[in-house]
Amino acid sequence: MVVQQHRSGGGARAVCALAVVGVMAATAGCSGGGGGGGDRAMADERGGADSLDAVHRAAAVLAGTVRGTRTGTGAVTGTGARSVAGSAEVRTSMETAAGGTRVTIRGRGTYDFRNQVGRLEVVLPEDAAGEDEHHPITELLAPGALYMMNRGAGVPADKWVRIDTTTLEDGNLVTGGVTDPMAAAELLRGARQVTYAGRTELAGVAVRHYRGISDIGRAAREASPKSRGALAAAAKGFRTDTVPFDAYLDEQGRLRKVRHRFSFANEGPAVEVVSTTLLYGFGVPVSVRLPDDRDIYTGKIRQR
């Protein structure tokens, strides 16, 4: 059994340094931007109900549980074996705006969607005092767990910090400074009010652009078993569990880019977080070895 680290203050407070220090305090509620609405796609001659179907199926296409998806024209594409790659290279950015200050955290790595494990290097920006950039933090993503190396704040350099993401108020949608790529895709299972915004290109790849609102509670219920726990935690922790998104799907129905807009209500000014996940290089080999128990730090984590 993996031993978790002790966290002072409970919940996300001890691990919020990557995203926004102080935003994810255990007692703070979260408010997803956007409003309610029906469960069907809005009538649109450019996509209609097919838009909702395409977005709902995007996560399943990545995980390999379906082959291809229905496009905005009603045609089913990507039915061949190559349409389900199961892994991808990943780039992420998480931009936070609070009190007129913007901070961007960036990540890069690889992710295996079938096994739902990945490895990312996360780079923190310069702090308010103008100090040099922090050393990159290595994050290992696994179902229900986040491992961080070079966490700092009193953690030995050769130790990992393990976080049970099912105990975090946001299910690790923003706490780690990176939205888990599988969670980013699984959120689309709760999509509603989807509109088709047209065709465009993304890094030379033809994609279809969709806009909509995702219901985190519905996404948790529809998600694959490995993702369900963290999303269920997020659904309970957010005051309003609707999140606006922009999703870009290629001709094989695979998610190429997704942007979610989170809004957090804290004691101070509202904090807006825009999380973007970019997927490319499908089929890349992914090797992730999770730390042994002896390599997990079990002491108290000091606040930065």
Salt bridges, closest charged atoms under 4 A:
ASP39 OD2 - ARG218 NH2 3.11
ASP44 OD1 - ARG46 NE 3.16
ASP53 OD2 - ARG70 NE 3.82
GLU95 OE1 - ARG102 NH1 2.87
GLU186 OE1 - ARG189 NE 2.28
ASP215 OD2 - ARG192 NH1 3.39
ASP246 OD2 - HIS209 NE2 2.65
ASP246 OD2 - ARG211 NE 3.14
ASP246 OD1 - ARG261 NH1 2.72
ASP250 OD2 - ARG254 NE 2.92
ASP250 OD2 - ARG256 NE 3.03
GLU251 OE2 - ARG199 NH1 3.09
GLU251 OE1 - ARG208 NH1 2.97
ASP292 OD2 - ARG289 NH2 3.04
ASP292 OD2 - ARG294 NH2 3.20
